Amino acid sequence: MHLSRTLLFALLPLFASCQVFSEKPQADSAKHIRLQGELSLDAGQLLLRPCQEQRHFVIGEDGAADLMRDASELLAAGPGPLFVDLRGQLAASPRAGVDGQLTLGRVYRLQREGQGCADLNFKRTLLHASGQEPSWSVAVSSQGLILNRPGQQPLALPYLEEQLPEGRLNLSSEANGQRLQLWAAPQRCVDSMSGALQHLSAELRLNGAVMRGCAYFGGARND
């Protein structure tokens, strides 16, 4: 069921090798750019200011209805701006006072809380997943994965990634006496505590225990 033939090996210090099946990029990825930044509402339109930039891009109406609704709900709960991670195509805009227009392709996440533009690990992250009740998070890179849980030491493990039909992923590890599986699937997912939106649903299975949450692709993943 593997969709990719390329098998990559990465070594995690003090652990066994980690095997990763590379993911095929989307056919239109060359036409689109991935951006992170501050999202705000101005005169009934969404404006994006990319991280560490002063430029502003208006989000085109095509395909942006869901983003407008979600952003309006988060902004109604408190002052903005919001942090957004998205992919789209840039072009000139007829609106004065902006640097261009972005036609939306995909929203990876939209949130009020979190590190946002200050996340130094984003560019090295392939996948990030987290959940509540109980709280957990998994950060995945080419070097391995790290499971974090309150009151416990971070658990670093090698993993095997398998790409499945319909854009689903399965990461598994059986090392150091642990049996871990992380499933991710394309589905709008809302964090139950923060209200943050992410583009993947997630399920973590650890030594028989099942925990659910949300996930998103990091900056190291070319999708």
C-alpha positions, 0 to 999 in steps of 0.5 A: 500500500506504499505510495512512494518507492523511495525509502529514506533512512535516518539515524536518531542518536542512541537509537536504531535507524528510522525509516521514512517513505518520502511523500509525493508533492502535489501536482500544483505545488510549483505554482503555490507558496507556503506562508505563515503569518498574522491574519486579520480582518480589514474592511470585510476582507482577510489580510495576511502579513507574512512572518518577519515581513511588512508586506500585506496580502489580501486573501481572495474570495475564491475558496476562502469562505471557510477560512473567513468563517473560522477566522471570524469565530476566533476573532469574535472571542478576543482581539486579533491578529491570528496566526495562520499557516497556509498555501496559495498562489500570489498575484497582483491585487486591484485593491490599493494599499496592499502588496498583492492577492493570495488565492487560497490553496490549503489552510494547514492551521489557524490559531490564537495561542502558540508560538506562531512565527516564533516557532524555531522548530517549524522548519525542521518538523515533518508532522506535529500532532497533539491532543487533550484529556490526557494532554500529549504531543508528538513532534516528528522530524527526519531524525525521529519522533519525540512524544511529550506528556505532562509529568513525564520525560520526553520519549524519543523513538525511531519510526517507520512512516507509511503513506496510505490511500486518501492522504492518510499516514501511519507512523509506527515504532516498536523500540525501547519497550514501547509500542507506538502508532500515530495515524493522521488523516485529512480532516478539519480538526478543532483543538478542544481546549484552544479552538485552534484549527488544523488540517489533519485529525490524529489518533495516537495508540501507545501500548494499547491506550488510544488518544485522539487529537489534531495534526498538521504538516511542518515546514520540512514536509513538501506536500 
